C-alpha cells in the first residue's frame, strides 16, 4: 500500500469511528416518544407485552414502563438470550438486568434450530440464561424446519424441552407460528404452554388448541424503543401469567 493510500485508509477509518461515536452518543440516546402504540390492539385483552432482541438495540426501559395508550401499558417482556449453540444476543444482559430493576415481568428465549444438537442448545441456554425465582419459564422459539421432516423436528424439540423442564422444574413455553404448529408440530405438544404468532387477526389466532400468549402484531411502537417491536396479549390476566413463574 502506497503512502497516499495509507493516508486515505486511515482518514476513512477515523471518519467511520467518529461517525459511530456521534451516532451512538447523540442519535441512539435521544428520547424516543410516540403518541400511541401505532397499531390496533385486539379488544377484550387486559395484559400486554413485547418481545425484543438485538434488532431493537439499546432500550430505555424507564420510558417503556411509563408509556400508556388509552390506559393500556406494557406488563411483561421477553428478551432473546441464545440462538443455537454459539450465539448470545449482545443486548441480552443489559435488557435482562433492566427488566429486573424496573420490576417488569420478564422471560427469555432460545432460538432453536431443529437440525442442530438439541442437548447442546438447551445446555448453552441454561449456561447463559439468568432465570431466577419469579421469572417466566424458558421459551423455545421454533420457526424453521431447515429441511427436516415433522417427525425429526418433533423429536429434536422434545429433547430440548425435556432438558429444560428437568433443569427448571417447569414446562417450557413453545413459541411458533400458527401454521408452523399445525403443519410441523402437529399437536404433539398440546400439553405445553403455547405462545403463538398469528398476525392480522381481528380477535384471536386461528389455531385448534388452547394458547397462553398471542403475538398479534410486529409493527408496534413503544416509547424508549427505536423502530418496530412485536406486541403480545395474554389469554387471561397478569395473575395467570404470574402463576407460571419459576
MIFI-138907 format. One line per 8 residues: number of its first residue (from 1); their letters; for each residue x, y, z of C-alpha. Coordinates in steps of 0.25 Angstrom, whole numbers. Layout:
BEGIN
NUM> a> X:Y:Z ~ ...
This chain:
BEGIN
1> xxxxxxxx> 0:0:0 ~ 6:13:-4 ~ 7:25:6 ~ -4:32:0 ~ -13:20:0 ~ -10:18:15 ~ -14:33:18 ~ -27:31:11
9> xxxxxxxx> -30:18:18 ~ -26:24:32 ~ -35:36:29 ~ -47:28:25 ~ -45:19:37 ~ -45:31:46 ~ -57:36:39 ~ -65:24:42
17> xxxxxxxx> -61:23:56 ~ -65:37:59 ~ -78:35:52 ~ -81:23:60 ~ -77:31:73 ~ -87:42:70 ~ -98:33:65 ~ -97:25:78
25> xxxxxxxx> -96:37:87 ~ -106:46:81 ~ -115:39:72 ~ -117:26:80 ~ -118:33:93 ~ -129:43:89 ~ -142:41:95 ~ -152:32:87
33> xxxxxxxx> -166:36:89 ~ -179:32:81 ~ -193:37:83 ~ -198:23:84 ~ -195:9:81 ~ -197:11:66 ~ -205:-2:64 ~ -219:-7:66
41> xxxxxxxx> -219:-14:80 ~ -229:-26:79 ~ -241:-23:88 ~ -244:-31:101 ~ -230:-33:106 ~ -224:-27:118 ~ -210:-31:119 ~ -200:-27:108
49> xxxxxxxx> -185:-29:106 ~ -174:-28:96 ~ -162:-37:92 ~ -149:-31:88 ~ -135:-35:83 ~ -123:-29:77 ~ -131:-22:66 ~ -137:-12:76
57> xxxxxxxx> -123:-9:80 ~ -122:0:93 ~ -135:1:100 ~ -139:12:110 ~ -148:3:119 ~ -152:15:128 ~ -159:20:116 ~ -165:6:113
65> xxxxxxxx> -171:4:127 ~ -177:18:127 ~ -184:19:114 ~ -199:18:113 ~ -208:17:102 ~ -223:19:105 ~ -219:13:119 ~ -212:1:114
73> xxxxxxxx> -198:-2:118 ~ -187:-12:116 ~ -188:-22:127 ~ -177:-32:122 ~ -166:-34:113 ~ -158:-46:107 ~ -143:-44:102 ~ -135:-53:93
81> xxxxxxxx> -124:-60:101 ~ -117:-70:92 ~ -118:-76:78 ~ -113:-90:74 ~ -100:-94:81 ~ -92:-82:79 ~ -99:-69:79 ~ -103:-60:91
89> xxxxxxxx> -111:-48:88 ~ -102:-36:90 ~ -113:-28:97 ~ -118:-39:106 ~ -110:-36:118 ~ -114:-21:118 ~ -128:-24:115 ~ -129:-35:126
97> xxxxxxxx> -123:-26:137 ~ -132:-14:133 ~ -145:-22:134 ~ -142:-27:148 ~ -138:-13:152 ~ -152:-8:146 ~ -159:-19:152 ~ -165:-23:139
105> xxxxxxxx> -170:-38:138 ~ -159:-44:129 ~ -155:-56:121 ~ -145:-60:112 ~ -144:-70:100 ~ -135:-78:92 ~ -136:-78:77 ~ -136:-93:73
113> xxxxxxxx> -130:-99:61 ~ -136:-114:60 ~ -125:-118:51 ~ -114:-115:62 ~ -112:-124:74 ~ -123:-121:84 ~ -116:-125:96 ~ -105:-115:93
121> xxxxxxxx> -115:-104:90 ~ -122:-106:103 ~ -109:-106:111 ~ -104:-94:104 ~ -117:-87:108 ~ -116:-92:123 ~ -102:-87:124 ~ -105:-73:119
129> xxxxxxxx> -119:-70:124 ~ -120:-64:137 ~ -134:-69:141 ~ -138:-68:155 ~ -150:-69:164 ~ -161:-60:159 ~ -157:-61:145 ~ -165:-67:134
137> xxxxxxxx> -161:-81:130 ~ -151:-82:118 ~ -157:-81:104 ~ -153:-89:92 ~ -155:-81:79 ~ -156:-91:67 ~ -159:-85:54 ~ -151:-92:43
145> xxxxxxxx> -150:-106:38 ~ -136:-106:32 ~ -141:-117:22 ~ -145:-126:33 ~ -158:-134:33 ~ -168:-133:44 ~ -164:-145:52 ~ -150:-141:53
153> xxxxxxxx> -154:-127:57 ~ -163:-132:68 ~ -152:-142:73 ~ -142:-131:74 ~ -151:-121:80 ~ -156:-131:91 ~ -141:-134:94 ~ -139:-119:97
161> xxxxxxxx> -152:-118:105 ~ -148:-130:114 ~ -135:-124:117 ~ -140:-110:121 ~ -152:-116:128 ~ -143:-125:137 ~ -134:-113:140 ~ -144:-102:143
169> xxxxxxxx> -155:-111:148 ~ -165:-104:140 ~ -171:-107:126 ~ -164:-98:115 ~ -173:-89:107 ~ -173:-92:92 ~ -173:-80:83 ~ -176:-82:68
177> xxxxxxxx> -186:-78:57 ~ -200:-84:56 ~ -197:-90:42 ~ -183:-96:47 ~ -190:-102:59 ~ -201:-109:51 ~ -192:-114:40 ~ -179:-118:47
185> xxxxxxxx> -182:-120:62 ~ -196:-126:58 ~ -202:-125:72 ~ -191:-133:79 ~ -188:-122:89 ~ -202:-118:93 ~ -199:-120:108 ~ -188:-109:107
193> xxxxxxxx> -192:-94:108 ~ -193:-88:95 ~ -188:-74:90 ~ -194:-73:76 ~ -191:-63:65 ~ -202:-60:56 ~ -203:-46:50 ~ -215:-38:44
201> xxxxxxxx> -225:-46:52 ~ -237:-38:58 ~ -239:-44:71 ~ -231:-57:73 ~ -221:-66:66 ~ -227:-77:57 ~ -221:-90:64 ~ -228:-102:69
209> xxxxxxxx> -223:-103:83 ~ -222:-94:95 ~ -212:-83:95 ~ -205:-75:106 ~ -199:-63:99 ~ -203:-57:85 ~ -193:-49:77 ~ -203:-41:69
217> xxxxxxxx> -194:-31:62 ~ -179:-28:59 ~ -181:-13:56 ~ -184:-7:69 ~ -177:6:75 ~ -173:7:89 ~ -166:19:96 ~ -152:16:98
225> xxxxxxxx> -150:7:86 ~ -145:11:73 ~ -153:4:61 ~ -164:-6:61 ~ -166:-16:72 ~ -174:-29:74 ~ -187:-28:82 ~ -194:-39:90
233> xxxxxxxx> -206:-41:99 ~ -209:-52:109 ~ -221:-61:108 ~ -225:-57:122 ~ -219:-47:132 ~ -206:-44:139 ~ -209:-53:150 ~ -210:-64:141
241> xxxxxx> -196:-61:135 ~ -190:-59:149 ~ -195:-73:153 ~ -186:-79:143 ~ -173:-73:148 ~ -162:-81:154
